[in-house]
């Protein structure tokens, strides 16, 4: 990950996630994927009057956080071991930046879940 930290965090704003927490697209100019949202979009949906939208948004956020934890653990294991570790999480995704962006102050995740 040769990019500066601030650029890595900025890039996460444009990650589009499916409801399983997988990255469906990584650029804001990518073609829109139905049923997939960026983290800022998911946060806005948690405030929706439509309970099904709130539910989908919360499931997406939970799935992304789970994938980020899994991805961080996989990166840690691979750096401590020469063997290839099997994981269900895409190790090409910058999960450290995803986690930091998701729980950091910029996204206001904690205040939206009150």
MOPAC internal coordinates of N, CA, C and O (Angstrom, degrees):
PM7 1SCF
backbone

  N    0.0000 0     0.00 0     0.00 0    0    0    0
  C    1.4373 1     0.00 0     0.00 0    1    0    0
  C    1.5281 1   108.58 1     0.00 0    2    1    0
  O    1.2310 1   120.46 1   -95.41 1    3    2    1
  N    1.2972 1   116.72 1    84.59 1    3    2    1
  C    1.4466 1   121.52 1  -174.50 1    5    3    2
  C    1.5145 1   115.20 1   -82.51 1    6    5    3
  O    1.2310 1   119.69 1   176.50 1    7    6    5
  N    1.3237 1   118.21 1    -3.50 1    7    6    5
  C    1.4616 1   121.19 1  -178.78 1    9    7    6
  C    1.5235 1   110.43 1   -76.38 1   10    9    7
  O    1.2310 1   120.43 1   -30.11 1   11   10    9
  N    1.3390 1   116.78 1   149.89 1   11   10    9
  C    1.4704 1   118.81 1   172.84 1   13   11   10
  C    1.5322 1   110.31 1   -61.28 1   14   13   11
  O    1.2310 1   120.96 1   -28.11 1   15   14   13
  N    1.3287 1   115.77 1   151.89 1   15   14   13
  C    1.4583 1   121.73 1  -175.28 1   17   15   14
  C    1.5294 1   112.04 1   -55.94 1   18   17   15
  O    1.2310 1   119.63 1   135.81 1   19   18   17
  N    1.3129 1   118.31 1   -44.19 1   19   18   17
  C    1.4648 1   120.43 1  -178.24 1   21   19   18
  C    1.5288 1   111.20 1   -63.06 1   22   21   19
  O    1.2310 1   120.23 1   144.02 1   23   22   21
  N    1.3188 1   117.16 1   -35.98 1   23   22   21
  C    1.4664 1   120.70 1   177.49 1   25   23   22
  C    1.5278 1   110.92 1   -68.77 1   26   25   23
  O    1.2310 1   120.56 1   142.37 1   27   26   25
  N    1.3225 1   116.54 1   -37.63 1   27   26   25
  C    1.4737 1   120.63 1   177.28 1   29   27   26
  C    1.5250 1   110.51 1   -61.99 1   30   29   27
  O    1.2310 1   120.44 1   136.32 1   31   30   29
  N    1.3412 1   116.76 1   -43.68 1   31   30   29
  C    1.4649 1   120.47 1   178.63 1   33   31   30
  C    1.5231 1   111.11 1   -66.85 1   34   33   31
  O    1.2310 1   120.42 1   139.63 1   35   34   33
  N    1.3137 1   116.81 1   -40.37 1   35   34   33
  C    1.4665 1   121.21 1   179.09 1   37   35   34
  C    1.5300 1   110.99 1   -62.00 1   38   37   35
  O    1.2310 1   120.47 1   141.97 1   39   38   37
  N    1.3176 1   116.70 1   -38.03 1   39   38   37
  C    1.4649 1   121.30 1  -179.15 1   41   39   38
  C    1.5265 1   111.58 1   -63.78 1   42   41   39
  O    1.2310 1   120.20 1   147.54 1   43   42   41
  N    1.3234 1   117.22 1   -32.46 1   43   42   41
  C    1.4669 1   121.23 1  -178.19 1   45   43   42
  C    1.5265 1   111.37 1   -63.44 1   46   45   43
  O    1.2310 1   119.73 1   150.77 1   47   46   45
  N    1.3249 1   118.13 1   -29.23 1   47   46   45
  C    1.4640 1   121.37 1   178.34 1   49   47   46
  C    1.5219 1   111.40 1   -55.08 1   50   49   47
  O    1.2310 1   120.73 1   151.50 1   51   50   49
  N    1.3224 1   116.21 1   -28.50 1   51   50   49
  C    1.4587 1   120.42 1  -174.10 1   53   51   50
  C    1.5214 1   113.23 1  -102.39 1   54   53   51
  O    1.2310 1   119.92 1  -177.93 1   55   54   53
  N    1.3344 1   117.76 1     2.07 1   55   54   53
  C    1.4592 1   119.91 1   174.22 1   57   55   54
  C    1.5276 1   107.49 1   -68.10 1   58   57   55
  O    1.2310 1   120.87 1   -48.46 1   59   58   57
  N    1.3032 1   115.95 1   131.54 1   59   58   57
  C    1.4590 1   121.73 1   177.26 1   61   59   58
  C    1.5253 1   106.99 1  -107.46 1   62   61   59
  O    1.2310 1   120.83 1   -57.19 1   63   62   61
  N    1.3335 1   116.02 1   122.81 1   63   62   61
  C    1.4612 1   122.08 1  -174.61 1   65   63   62
  C    1.5311 1   110.93 1  -108.61 1   66   65   63
  O    1.2310 1   121.37 1   -34.91 1   67   66   65
  N    1.3416 1   114.99 1   145.09 1   67   66   65
  C    1.4601 1   119.01 1   171.30 1   69   67   66
  C    1.5342 1   107.85 1   -87.37 1   70   69   67
  O    1.2310 1   120.30 1    -2.04 1   71   70   69
  N    1.3223 1   117.03 1   177.96 1   71   70   69
  C    1.4677 1   120.58 1  -175.60 1   73   71   70
  C    1.5249 1   113.62 1   -69.94 1   74   73   71
  O    1.2310 1   120.18 1   169.70 1   75   74   73
  N    1.3394 1   117.27 1   -10.30 1   75   74   73
  C    1.4616 1   121.08 1   175.34 1   77   75   74
  C    1.5235 1   112.11 1   -93.80 1   78   77   75
  O    1.2310 1   120.01 1  -178.05 1   79   78   77
  N    1.3397 1   117.59 1     1.95 1   79   78   77
  C    1.4522 1   121.94 1   179.32 1   81   79   78
  C    1.5150 1   114.39 1    86.20 1   82   81   79
  O    1.2310 1   120.20 1  -173.97 1   83   82   81
  N    1.3158 1   117.22 1     6.03 1   83   82   81
  C    1.4638 1   121.00 1   178.12 1   85   83   82
  C    1.5228 1   110.12 1   -81.47 1   86   85   83
  O    1.2310 1   120.72 1   -33.14 1   87   86   85
  N    1.3165 1   116.23 1   146.86 1   87   86   85
  C    1.4587 1   120.21 1   176.95 1   89   87   86
  C    1.5221 1   108.22 1   -78.54 1   90   89   87
  O    1.2310 1   121.03 1   -60.59 1   91   90   89
  N    1.3408 1   115.63 1   119.41 1   91   90   89
  C    1.4597 1   121.45 1  -179.36 1   93   91   90
  C    1.5214 1   111.25 1   -93.42 1   94   93   91
  O    1.2310 1   120.18 1   152.52 1   95   94   93
  N    1.3264 1   117.26 1   -27.48 1   95   94   93
  C    1.4657 1   122.94 1   178.37 1   97   95   94
  C    1.5243 1   107.46 1  -158.01 1   98   97   95
  O    1.2310 1   120.46 1   -25.94 1   99   98   97
  N    1.3273 1   116.73 1   154.06 1   99   98   97
  C    1.4675 1   119.39 1  -176.62 1  101   99   98
  C    1.5240 1   113.81 1  -123.41 1  102  101   99
  O    1.2310 1   119.50 1  -168.89 1  103  102  101
  N    1.2934 1   118.55 1    11.11 1  103  102  101
  C    1.4616 1   119.54 1  -177.90 1  105  103  102
  C    1.5160 1   109.11 1  -137.59 1  106  105  103
  O    1.2310 1   120.91 1   -39.48 1  107  106  105
  N    1.3261 1   115.86 1   140.52 1  107  106  105
  C    1.4666 1   120.05 1  -176.76 1  109  107  106
  C    1.5219 1   112.95 1   -66.05 1  110  109  107
  O    1.2310 1   119.41 1   164.11 1  111  110  109
  N    1.3187 1   118.73 1   -15.89 1  111  110  109
  C    1.4596 1   120.92 1   178.71 1  113  111  110
  C    1.5252 1   112.19 1   -95.81 1  114  113  111
  O    1.2310 1   120.55 1  -176.09 1  115  114  113
  N    1.3362 1   116.55 1     3.91 1  115  114  113
  C    1.4585 1   120.62 1   177.66 1  117  115  114
  C    1.5198 1   109.54 1   -67.13 1  118  117  115
  O    1.2310 1   121.18 1   -25.69 1  119  118  117
  N    1.3095 1   115.35 1   154.31 1  119  118  117
  C    1.4582 1   120.16 1   176.40 1  121  119  118
  C    1.5239 1   108.94 1   -62.97 1  122  121  119
  O    1.2310 1   120.54 1   -42.84 1  123  122  121
  N    1.3123 1   116.57 1   137.16 1  123  122  121
  C    1.4609 1   122.18 1  -177.29 1  125  123  122
  C    1.5255 1   110.40 1   -62.94 1  126  125  123
  O    1.2310 1   120.90 1   -48.08 1  127  126  125
  N    1.3139 1   115.88 1   131.92 1  127  126  125
  C    1.4590 1   121.85 1   178.74 1  129  127  126
  C    1.5259 1   107.73 1  -101.39 1  130  129  127
  O    1.2310 1   119.98 1   -59.67 1  131  130  129
  N    1.3463 1   117.65 1   120.33 1  131  130  129
  C    1.4717 1   119.61 1  -178.73 1  133  131  130
  C    1.5328 1   111.98 1   -59.73 1  134  133  131
  O    1.2310 1   121.06 1   -42.29 1  135  134  133
  N    1.3356 1   115.58 1   137.71 1  135  134  133
  C    1.4632 1   120.59 1   177.75 1  137  135  134
  C    1.5174 1   113.96 1    76.86 1  138  137  135
  O    1.2310 1   120.17 1  -169.64 1  139  138  137
  N    1.3202 1   117.27 1    10.36 1  139  138  137
  C    1.4670 1   122.03 1  -179.83 1  141  139  138
  C    1.5241 1   108.82 1  -120.56 1  142  141  139
  O    1.2310 1   121.18 1   -32.97 1  143  142  141
  N    1.3336 1   115.35 1   147.03 1  143  142  141
  C    1.4584 1   120.25 1  -174.00 1  145  143  142
  C    1.5242 1   111.32 1  -141.31 1  146  145  143
  O    1.2310 1   120.88 1   -25.37 1  147  146  145
  N    1.3153 1   115.93 1   154.63 1  147  146  145
  C    1.4571 1   121.11 1   169.00 1  149  147  146
  C    1.5303 1   106.84 1   -79.09 1  150  149  147
  O    1.2310 1   120.14 1   -14.67 1  151  150  149
  N    1.3174 1   117.34 1   165.33 1  151  150  149
  C    1.4672 1   119.48 1   177.38 1  153  151  150
  C    1.5303 1   111.98 1   -62.36 1  154  153  151
  O    1.2310 1   119.09 1   137.30 1  155  154  153
  N    1.3554 1   119.33 1   -42.70 1  155  154  153
  C    1.4708 1   118.09 1   177.02 1  157  155  154
  C    1.5396 1   112.42 1   -60.35 1  158  157  155
  O    1.2310 1   120.03 1   142.55 1  159  158  157
  N    1.3310 1   117.55 1   -37.45 1  159  158  157
  C    1.4636 1   120.23 1   177.27 1  161  159  158
  C    1.5247 1   110.66 1   -65.75 1  162  161  159
  O    1.2310 1   120.21 1   138.57 1  163  162  161
  N    1.3165 1   117.20 1   -41.43 1  163  162  161
  C    1.4690 1   120.94 1   179.39 1  165  163  162
  C    1.5256 1   110.65 1   -63.54 1  166  165  163
  O    1.2310 1   120.04 1   139.61 1  167  166  165
  N    1.3139 1   117.53 1   -40.39 1  167  166  165
  C    1.4690 1   120.92 1   178.05 1  169  167  166
  C    1.5218 1   109.91 1   -61.01 1  170  169  167
  O    1.2310 1   120.47 1   136.51 1  171  170  169
  N    1.3343 1   116.71 1   -43.49 1  171  170  169
  C    1.4739 1   119.47 1   178.33 1  173  171  170
  C    1.5238 1   110.72 1   -62.12 1  174  173  171
  O    1.2310 1   120.24 1   141.65 1  175  174  173
  N    1.3313 1   117.14 1   -38.35 1  175  174  173
  C    1.4636 1   120.24 1  -179.47 1  177  175  174
  C    1.5307 1   112.50 1   -67.93 1  178  177  175
  O    1.2310 1   119.72 1   156.91 1  179  178  177
  N    1.3359 1   118.14 1   -23.09 1  179  178  177
  C    1.4696 1   119.37 1   177.47 1  181  179  178
  C    1.5248 1   110.80 1   -66.41 1  182  181  179
  O    1.2310 1   120.24 1   161.66 1  183  182  181
  N    1.3140 1   117.15 1   -18.34 1  183  182  181
  C    1.4677 1   122.07 1   179.94 1  185  183  182
  C    1.5334 1   112.18 1   -97.61 1  186  185  183
  O    1.2310 1   120.27 1  -176.34 1  187  186  185
  N    1.3128 1   117.09 1     3.66 1  187  186  185
  C    1.4605 1   122.44 1  -177.31 1  189  187  186
  C    1.5291 1   111.15 1   -65.81 1  190  189  187
  O    1.2310 1   121.00 1   -29.64 1  191  190  189
  N    1.3291 1   115.70 1   150.36 1  191  190  189
  C    1.4617 1   120.59 1   174.27 1  193  191  190
  C    1.5282 1   110.84 1   -75.06 1  194  193  191
  O    1.2310 1   120.47 1   159.79 1  195  194  193
  N    1.3141 1   116.70 1   -20.21 1  195  194  193
  C    1.4648 1   122.63 1   179.75 1  197  195  194
  C    1.5340 1   108.89 1   -82.84 1  198  197  195
  O    1.2310 1   120.54 1   -66.06 1  199  198  197
  N    1.3169 1   116.58 1   113.94 1  199  198  197
  C    1.4657 1   121.11 1  -176.76 1  201  199  198
  C    1.5244 1   112.85 1   -62.75 1  202  201  199
  O    1.2310 1   119.88 1   148.57 1  203  202  201
  N    1.3397 1   117.83 1   -31.43 1  203  202  201
  C    1.4627 1   119.31 1   178.73 1  205  203  202
  C    1.5272 1   110.96 1   -68.57 1  206  205  203
  O    1.2310 1   120.14 1   146.61 1  207  206  205
  N    1.3396 1   117.34 1   -33.39 1  207  206  205
  C    1.4623 1   120.49 1   175.59 1  209  207  206
  C    1.5257 1   110.70 1   -69.59 1  210  209  207
  O    1.2310 1   120.46 1   139.13 1  211  210  209
  N    1.3218 1   116.73 1   -40.87 1  211  210  209
  C    1.4646 1   120.22 1   176.44 1  213  211  210
  C    1.5225 1   110.40 1   -60.17 1  214  213  211
  O    1.2310 1   120.85 1   134.50 1  215  214  213
  N    1.3168 1   115.97 1   -45.50 1  215  214  213
  C    1.4627 1   121.99 1  -179.44 1  217  215  214
  C    1.5252 1   110.76 1   -60.45 1  218  217  215
  O    1.2310 1   120.20 1   131.75 1  219  218  217
  N    1.3255 1   117.23 1   -48.25 1  219  218  217
  C    1.4712 1   121.41 1  -179.86 1  221  219  218
  C    1.5223 1   110.59 1   -61.68 1  222  221  219
  O    1.2310 1   120.55 1   138.35 1  223  222  221
  N    1.3240 1   116.55 1   -41.65 1  223  222  221
  C    1.4635 1   120.42 1  -179.49 1  225  223  222
  C    1.5237 1   111.33 1   -64.34 1  226  225  223
  O    1.2310 1   120.36 1   135.67 1  227  226  225
  N    1.3202 1   116.92 1   -44.33 1  227  226  225
  C    1.4681 1   120.62 1   179.66 1  229  227  226
  C    1.5223 1   111.57 1   -66.05 1  230  229  227
  O    1.2310 1   120.29 1   141.35 1  231  230  229
  N    1.3335 1   117.04 1   -38.65 1  231  230  229
  C    1.4651 1   120.29 1   175.96 1  233  231  230
  C    1.5202 1   111.04 1   -63.23 1  234  233  231
  O    1.2310 1   120.46 1   137.57 1  235  234  233
  N    1.3326 1   116.73 1   -42.43 1  235  234  233
  C    1.4654 1   120.46 1   178.70 1  237  235  234
  C    1.5250 1   111.08 1   -62.70 1  238  237  235
  O    1.2310 1   120.10 1   133.21 1  239  238  237
  N    1.3179 1   117.41 1   -46.79 1  239  238  237
  C    1.4674 1   121.19 1  -179.56 1  241  239  238
  C    1.5258 1   110.29 1   -61.53 1  242  241  239
  O    1.2310 1   120.31 1   135.17 1  243  242  241
  N    1.3257 1   117.01 1   -44.83 1  243  242  241
  C    1.4683 1   120.61 1   178.57 1  245  243  242
  C    1.5251 1   110.88 1   -61.51 1  246  245  243
  O    1.2310 1   120.36 1   137.69 1  247  246  245
  N    1.3328 1   116.92 1   -42.31 1  247  246  245
  C    1.4667 1   120.72 1   179.86 1  249  247  246
  C    1.5213 1   111.52 1   -65.07 1  250  249  247
  O    1.2310 1   120.45 1   140.41 1  251  250  249
  N    1.3289 1   116.75 1   -39.59 1  251  250  249
  C    1.4684 1   120.53 1   178.82 1  253  251  250
  C    1.5260 1   110.16 1   -64.85 1  254  253  251
  O    1.2310 1   120.22 1   135.76 1  255  254  253
  N    1.3248 1   117.19 1   -44.24 1  255  254  253
  C    1.4623 1   120.09 1   179.20 1  257  255  254
  C    1.5244 1   111.15 1   -63.84 1  258  257  255
  O    1.2310 1   120.29 1   139.67 1  259  258  257
  N    1.3248 1   117.05 1   -40.33 1  259  258  257
  C    1.4672 1   120.65 1   176.99 1  261  259  258
  C    1.5270 1   110.41 1   -62.02 1  262  261  259
  O    1.2310 1   120.41 1   134.45 1  263  262  261
  N    1.3333 1   116.82 1   -45.55 1  263  262  261
  C    1.4726 1   120.63 1   179.45 1  265  263  262
  C    1.5312 1   110.70 1   -63.24 1  266  265  263
  O    1.2310 1   120.92 1   142.32 1  267  266  265
  N    1.3315 1   115.85 1   -37.68 1  267  266  265
  C    1.4643 1   119.25 1   179.58 1  269  267  266
  C    1.5279 1   110.60 1   -64.29 1  270  269  267
  O    1.2310 1   120.25 1   136.48 1  271  270  269
  N    1.3189 1   117.12 1   -43.52 1  271  270  269
  C    1.4755 1   120.51 1   177.48 1  273  271  270
  C    1.5190 1   109.91 1   -62.26 1  274  273  271
  O    1.2310 1   120.74 1   133.70 1  275  274  273
  N    1.3360 1   116.20 1   -46.30 1  275  274  273
  C    1.4627 1   120.85 1   179.36 1  277  275  274
  C    1.5288 1   110.99 1   -60.98 1  278  277  275
  O    1.2310 1   120.77 1   137.33 1  279  278  277
  N    1.3322 1   116.14 1   -42.67 1  279  278  277
  C    1.4603 1   120.75 1   179.45 1  281  279  278
  C    1.5234 1   112.66 1   -65.56 1  282  281  279
  O    1.2310 1   120.49 1   140.02 1  283  282  281
  N    1.3280 1   116.68 1   -39.98 1  283  282  281
  C    1.4654 1   120.59 1   177.41 1  285  283  282
  C    1.5260 1   111.06 1   -64.53 1  286  285  283
  O    1.2310 1   120.85 1   138.87 1  287  286  285
  N    1.3329 1   115.98 1   -41.13 1  287  286  285
  C    1.4682 1   119.63 1   178.11 1  289  287  286
  C    1.5272 1   110.65 1   -65.46 1  290  289  287
  O    1.2310 1   120.07 1   139.47 1  291  290  289
  N    1.3135 1   117.46 1   -40.53 1  291  290  289
  C    1.4679 1   121.11 1   179.07 1  293  291  290
  C    1.5247 1   110.90 1   -63.94 1  294  293  291
  O    1.2310 1   120.49 1   139.67 1  295  294  293
  N    1.3295 1   116.67 1   -40.33 1  295  294  293
  C    1.4654 1   120.37 1   177.66 1  297  295  294
  C    1.5218 1   110.61 1   -65.03 1  298  297  295
  O    1.2310 1   120.54 1   139.49 1  299  298  297
  N    1.3225 1   116.57 1   -40.51 1  299  298  297
  C    1.4614 1   120.70 1   178.91 1  301  299  298
  C    1.5218 1   110.73 1   -64.08 1  302  301  299
  O    1.2310 1   120.56 1   134.75 1  303  302  301
  N    1.3283 1   116.53 1   -45.25 1  303  302  301
  C    1.4617 1   120.78 1   179.32 1  305  303  302
  C    1.5213 1   111.51 1   -62.68 1  306  305  303
  O    1.2310 1   120.40 1   137.11 1  307  306  305
  N    1.3182 1   116.85 1   -42.89 1  307  306  305
  C    1.4658 1   119.43 1  -178.01 1  309  307  306
  C    1.5245 1   111.65 1   -68.97 1  310  309  307
  O    1.2310 1   120.15 1   150.77 1  311  310  309
  N    1.3369 1   117.32 1   -29.23 1  311  310  309
  C    1.4597 1   118.87 1   178.14 1  313  311  310
  C    1.5272 1   111.61 1   -77.66 1  314  313  311
  O    1.2310 1   120.20 1   157.88 1  315  314  313
  N    1.3489 1   117.22 1   -22.12 1  315  314  313
  C    1.4560 1   121.25 1   179.38 1  317  315  314
  C    1.5153 1   113.44 1   -94.81 1  318  317  315
  O    1.2310 1   120.11 1   172.97 1  319  318  317
  N    1.3162 1   117.40 1    -7.03 1  319  318  317
  C    1.4507 1   121.05 1  -174.24 1  321  319  318
  C    1.5177 1   110.60 1  -138.53 1  322  321  319
  O    1.2310 1   120.29 1   -32.27 1  323  322  321
  N    1.2896 1   117.05 1   147.73 1  323  322  321
  C    1.4590 1   121.11 1   177.14 1  325  323  322
  C    1.5209 1   111.72 1   -85.71 1  326  325  323
  O    1.2310 1   120.36 1   166.00 1  327  326  325
  N    1.3306 1   116.92 1   -14.00 1  327  326  325
  C    1.4623 1   119.74 1  -179.00 1  329  327  326
  C    1.5278 1   110.01 1   -79.63 1  330  329  327
  O    1.2310 1   120.93 1   -25.66 1  331  330  329
  N    1.3034 1   115.84 1   154.34 1  331  330  329
  C    1.4549 1   121.30 1   178.48 1  333  331  330
  C    1.5202 1   108.30 1   -81.93 1  334  333  331
  O    1.2310 1   120.86 1   -51.24 1  335  334  333
  N    1.3197 1   115.96 1   128.76 1  335  334  333
  C    1.4513 1   120.67 1  -178.99 1  337  335  334
  C    1.5233 1   109.36 1   -98.40 1  338  337  335
  O    1.2310 1   120.82 1   -45.00 1  339  338  337
  N    1.3171 1   116.03 1   135.00 1  339  338  337
  C    1.4563 1   119.61 1   176.82 1  341  339  338
  C    1.5209 1   108.59 1   -87.03 1  342  341  339
  O    1.2310 1   121.06 1   -47.71 1  343  342  341
  N    1.3148 1   115.58 1   132.29 1  343  342  341
  C    1.4522 1   121.24 1   178.02 1  345  343  342
  C    1.5195 1   108.68 1  -145.15 1  346  345  343
  O    1.2310 1   120.92 1   -26.36 1  347  346  345
  N    1.3157 1   115.85 1   153.64 1  347  346  345
  C    1.4546 1   120.66 1   177.31 1  349  347  346
  C    1.5158 1   110.84 1   -87.22 1  350  349  347
  O    1.2310 1   120.03 1   177.16 1  351  350  349
  N    1.3081 1   117.54 1    -2.84 1  351  350  349
  C    1.4452 1   122.77 1  -176.92 1  353  351  350
  C    1.5155 1   110.61 1   -99.25 1  354  353  351
  O    1.2310 1   121.01 1   -41.70 1  355  354  353
  N    1.3226 1   115.67 1   138.30 1  355  354  353
  C    1.4600 1   122.17 1   179.44 1  357  355  354
  C    1.5308 1   109.42 1   -67.51 1  358  357  355
  O    1.2310 1   120.67 1   -69.34 1  359  358  357
  N    1.3230 1   116.33 1   110.66 1  359  358  357
  C    1.4717 1   120.02 1  -177.74 1  361  359  358
  C    1.5194 1   112.36 1   -78.08 1  362  361  359
  O    1.2310 1   119.56 1   172.66 1  363  362  361
  N    1.3400 1   118.45 1    -7.34 1  363  362  361
  C    1.4603 1   121.02 1   177.14 1  365  363  362
  C    1.5317 1   111.16 1   -79.19 1  366  365  363
  O    1.2310 1   120.36 1   164.81 1  367  366  365
  N    1.3244 1   116.92 1   -15.19 1  367  366  365
  C    1.4569 1   121.75 1   179.32 1  369  367  366
  C    1.5257 1   108.79 1   -81.00 1  370  369  367
  O    1.2310 1   120.44 1   -38.46 1  371  370  369
  N    1.3127 1   116.76 1   141.54 1  371  370  369
  C    1.4627 1   121.98 1   178.88 1  373  371  370
  C    1.5350 1   108.56 1   -80.37 1  374  373  371
  O    1.2310 1   120.81 1  -100.22 1  375  374  373
  N    1.3365 1   116.05 1    79.78 1  375  374  373
  C    1.4670 1   121.35 1  -175.02 1  377  375  374
  C    1.5173 1   112.44 1   -67.06 1  378  377  375
  O    1.2310 1   119.96 1   152.35 1  379  378  377
  N    1.3198 1   117.69 1   -27.65 1  379  378  377
  C    1.4672 1   119.88 1   176.90 1  381  379  378
  C    1.5309 1   109.54 1   -63.21 1  382  381  379
  O    1.2310 1   120.57 1   135.69 1  383  382  381
  N    1.3187 1   116.51 1   -44.31 1  383  382  381
  C    1.4651 1   120.37 1   178.48 1  385  383  382
  C    1.5230 1   111.12 1   -68.69 1  386  385  383
  O    1.2310 1   120.20 1   142.89 1  387  386  385
  N    1.3319 1   117.22 1   -37.11 1  387  386  385
  C    1.4687 1   120.61 1   178.14 1  389  387  386
  C    1.5263 1   109.52 1   -61.02 1  390  389  387
  O    1.2310 1   120.48 1   130.67 1  391  390  389
  N    1.3335 1   116.69 1   -49.33 1  391  390  389
  C    1.4707 1   120.63 1  -179.41 1  393  391  390
  C    1.5262 1   110.56 1   -60.48 1  394  393  391
  O    1.2310 1   120.41 1   131.31 1  395  394  393
  N    1.3097 1   116.83 1   -48.69 1  395  394  393
  C    1.4629 1   120.83 1  -177.76 1  397  395  394
  C    1.5190 1   111.02 1   -61.87 1  398  397  395
  O    1.2310 1   120.56 1   136.79 1  399  398  397
  N    1.3187 1   116.54 1   -43.21 1  399  398  397
  C    1.4697 1   120.49 1   178.67 1  401  399  398
  C    1.5314 1   110.55 1   -64.15 1  402  401  399
  O    1.2310 1   120.41 1   136.18 1  403  402  401
  N    1.3237 1   116.82 1   -43.82 1  403  402  401
  C    1.4627 1   120.82 1  -175.95 1  405  403  402
  C    1.5211 1   112.69 1   -65.45 1  406  405  403
  O    1.2310 1   119.80 1   139.03 1  407  406  405
  N    1.3103 1   117.99 1   -40.97 1  407  406  405
  C    1.4688 1   119.93 1  -176.60 1  409  407  406
  C    1.5219 1   112.92 1   -98.33 1  410  409  407
  O    1.2310 1   120.19 1   176.61 1  411  410  409
  N    1.3266 1   117.24 1    -3.39 1  411  410  409
  C    1.4615 1   121.16 1   179.29 1  413  411  410
  C    1.5167 1   112.49 1   -75.02 1  414  413  411
  O    1.2310 1   120.45 1    -6.53 1  415  414  413
  N    1.3150 1   116.74 1   173.47 1  415  414  413
  C    1.4696 1   121.06 1  -175.37 1  417  415  414
  C    1.5301 1   114.37 1   -71.02 1  418  417  415
  O    1.2310 1   119.50 1   156.03 1  419  418  417
  N    1.3222 1   118.56 1   -23.97 1  419  418  417
  C    1.4561 1   120.75 1  -174.94 1  421  419  418
  C    1.5044 1   114.45 1   -65.10 1  422  421  419
  O    1.2310 1   119.88 1   142.76 1  423  422  421
  N    1.3104 1   117.83 1   -37.24 1  423  422  421
  C    1.4629 1   121.94 1  -177.45 1  425  423  422
  C    1.5359 1   112.18 1   -82.63 1  426  425  423
  O    1.2310 1   120.32 1   158.55 1  427  426  425
  N    1.3054 1   116.99 1   -21.45 1  427  426  425
  C    1.4587 1   123.32 1  -179.75 1  429  427  426
  C    1.5259 1   112.68 1    58.81 1  430  429  427
  O    1.2310 1   121.23 1  -139.59 1  431  430  429
  N    1.3299 1   115.25 1    40.41 1  431  430  429
  C    1.4583 1   121.30 1  -179.97 1  433  431  430
  C    1.5240 1   111.31 1   -61.06 1  434  433  431
  O    1.2310 1   120.32 1   131.62 1  435  434  433
  N    1.3154 1   116.99 1   -48.38 1  435  434  433
  C    1.4695 1   120.71 1  -176.69 1  437  435  434
  C    1.5291 1   111.53 1   -60.63 1  438  437  435
  O    1.2310 1   119.97 1   136.18 1  439  438  437
  N    1.3171 1   117.66 1   -43.82 1  439  438  437
  C    1.4650 1   119.11 1  -178.31 1  441  439  438
  C    1.5227 1   112.14 1   -70.17 1  442  441  439
  O    1.2310 1   119.91 1   152.23 1  443  442  441
  N    1.3350 1   117.78 1   -27.77 1  443  442  441
  C    1.4632 1   119.83 1   179.68 1  445  443  442
  C    1.5269 1   111.77 1   -77.24 1  446  445  443
  O    1.2310 1   119.92 1   162.37 1  447  446  445
  N    1.3266 1   117.76 1   -17.63 1  447  446  445
  C    1.4619 1   120.97 1  -178.99 1  449  447  446
  C    1.5220 1   112.94 1   -93.58 1  450  449  447
  O    1.2310 1   119.96 1  -178.17 1  451  450  449
  N    1.3169 1   117.69 1     1.83 1  451  450  449
  C    1.4700 1   120.62 1  -179.99 1  453  451  450
  C    1.4978 1   110.93 1   -68.95 1  454  453  451
  O    1.2310 1   120.10 1   180.00 1  455  454  453

